[in-house]
Amino acid sequence: MSLFTGKGDDGTTYAFGSNKRFSKSSDLAEALGTVDELNSYLGFLKISSRKANFFVKIDSEEFYFEKIIEQVQQNLFIIQAQIAGADKNISENKISQMSDLINKIEKEMPPIKTFFVSGGVELSTLFDFARTVCRRAERRVVSLNDSGEIIIEKNTLAYLNRLSSLLYAMARLSNHLSGIKEEIPNYQ
């Protein structure tokens, strides 16, 4: 199998299970591409998390950052497949598990009273950047859904929304576990 076919040289592509070609600048291509960008960036974040060896403990089970990210990446493939037209869906259980993880992380840190300036340790900054890419992916998927071209399952929309919260919580926890105090904006 070749790495290229040349069929996209005219600025078109096709989705899973379809021979119908569409523009690479379409809402569908934007949504697929941005979720793919997020997944690729999470690969970089996964490697960085491996070095830190951080984890969240829920009951007696340890959830290492690296493994959390790996599961998110797998779920993003499900989302991409759904967007491309495959009969794949994010289960409500995956959203509940993520919500439970976010709640546990929040209990580990001081409550949020303001916005925070991104930074602290490198891992925190990487999580913050991933959060912004996730928000962009969510906007692209919502735009695609709003266009009516493809109907996106409500669990997919909820998962992407919750994912940005998880990435924010992990950014904060990375600083917390490293003993870094969060910096608040001074608005001056």
C-alpha positions in Angstrom: 0.0 0.0 0.0 1.3 3.4 -1.0 1.5 6.4 1.4 -0.2 8.5 -1.2 -2.7 8.0 -4.1 -2.5 11.4 -5.7 -6.3 11.5 -5.7 -6.3 14.5 -3.3 -4.1 16.6 -5.5 -7.2 18.5 -6.6 -8.0 19.6 -3.1 -10.6 16.9 -2.4 -10.7 13.9 -0.1 -13.3 11.3 1.0 -14.6 9.9 4.3 -14.6 6.4 5.6 -16.9 4.1 3.7 -17.8 6.6 1.1 -16.6 7.2 -2.5 -18.1 10.7 -2.5 -15.3 13.3 -2.6 -15.5 16.6 -0.7 -13.3 19.7 -0.3 -10.4 19.6 2.1 -11.6 23.1 3.3 -15.1 21.8 4.2 -16.6 21.7 7.7 -16.1 17.9 7.6 -12.4 18.1 6.7 -11.9 20.9 9.4 -13.6 18.8 12.1 -11.7 15.6 11.2 -8.4 17.4 10.8 -8.6 19.3 14.1 -9.5 16.1 16.1 -6.6 14.5 14.4 -4.4 17.4 15.4 -5.5 17.1 19.0 -4.8 13.3 19.0 -1.3 13.9 17.5 -0.5 16.5 20.2 -1.8 14.2 22.9 0.8 11.7 21.7 3.5 14.3 22.5 1.9 15.0 25.8 1.7 11.2 26.6 5.5 10.9 26.2 6.0 14.0 28.4 3.7 12.5 31.0 5.6 9.3 31.0 8.7 11.2 32.2 6.8 12.9 35.1 5.2 9.6 36.2 2.3 11.4 37.8 -0.9 9.7 38.8 -4.3 10.3 40.3 -5.4 7.8 43.0 -9.1 6.9 43.0 -10.0 4.6 45.9 -7.1 2.2 45.8 -6.4 2.4 42.0 -3.7 4.6 40.5 -4.5 6.3 37.2 -1.2 7.4 35.6 -1.4 10.5 33.4 0.2 8.5 30.5 -2.6 5.8 30.6 -5.3 8.5 30.9 -4.0 10.1 27.8 -3.8 6.8 26.0 -7.5 6.1 26.7 -8.4 9.6 25.5 -6.5 9.0 22.2 -8.4 5.8 21.7 -11.7 7.6 22.3 -10.7 10.3 19.8 -10.4 7.6 17.1 -14.0 6.6 17.9 -15.0 10.2 17.5 -13.1 10.6 14.2 -14.7 7.4 12.9 -18.1 8.7 13.8 -17.5 12.1 12.1 -16.3 10.2 9.0 -19.6 8.2 8.9 -18.7 4.9 10.6 -21.2 3.4 13.1 -19.1 4.2 16.1 -20.2 6.1 19.3 -18.8 7.3 22.6 -20.7 5.6 25.4 -22.2 7.5 28.4 -19.9 5.4 30.6 -16.8 7.0 29.1 -18.2 10.4 29.9 -19.1 9.3 33.5 -15.6 7.9 34.0 -14.0 11.2 32.8 -16.3 13.2 35.1 -15.4 11.1 38.0 -11.7 11.6 37.3 -12.1 15.4 37.0 -14.0 15.4 40.3 -11.2 13.4 42.0 -8.5 15.7 40.6 -10.4 18.8 41.8 -10.5 17.4 45.3 -6.6 17.3 45.3 -6.2 21.0 44.8 -7.4 24.4 46.1 -10.7 25.5 44.6 -10.7 27.7 41.5 -11.5 31.3 42.3 -10.0 33.0 39.2 -8.4 32.3 35.9 -4.7 31.2 35.9 -1.8 32.2 33.8 -0.6 29.2 31.8 2.9 28.0 32.9 4.5 26.6 35.9 6.1 23.3 34.9 6.4 22.3 31.3 3.8 19.4 31.7 1.2 21.9 32.9 1.8 24.2 30.0 1.5 21.2 27.6 -1.8 20.3 29.1 -3.0 23.9 28.8 -2.0 23.9 25.1 -3.8 20.6 24.5 -6.9 22.1 26.2 -7.0 25.0 23.7 -6.6 22.6 20.8 -9.4 20.5 22.3 -11.7 23.6 22.5 -10.9 24.3 18.8 -11.8 20.7 17.9 -15.0 21.0 19.8 -15.9 24.2 17.9 -15.2 22.5 14.6 -17.3 19.5 15.5 -20.2 21.7 16.7 -20.0 23.7 13.5 -20.2 20.6 11.5 -23.2 19.4 13.5 -24.8 22.9 13.2 -24.4 22.8 9.4 -26.6 19.7 9.3 -24.2 18.0 6.9 -23.6 15.3 9.6 -25.4 14.8 12.9 -23.0 14.3 15.7 -24.2 12.1 18.6 -24.8 14.0 21.9 -22.3 11.8 23.7 -19.5 12.9 21.3 -20.3 16.6 21.9 -20.4 16.0 25.7 -17.1 14.0 25.6 -15.2 16.8 23.8 -16.6 19.4 26.2 -15.6 17.3 29.2 -12.2 16.5 27.7 -11.2 20.1 27.8 -12.1 20.2 31.5 -10.0 17.1 32.1 -7.0 18.6 30.3 -7.4 21.8 32.4 -7.6 19.8 35.6 -4.5 17.8 34.7 -2.6 21.1 33.9 -3.5 22.4 37.4 -2.6 19.0 39.0 0.8 18.9 37.2 1.7 22.2 38.8 0.3 21.1 42.2 2.2 17.9 42.2 5.3 19.8 41.3 4.8 22.2 44.2 4.2 25.2 41.8 1.7 27.8 43.0 -0.6 28.9 40.2 -0.2 32.5 39.0 -3.3 34.6 38.7 -3.6 37.3 36.0 -3.0 40.9 37.4 -5.2 42.6 34.7 -2.9 45.7 34.8 
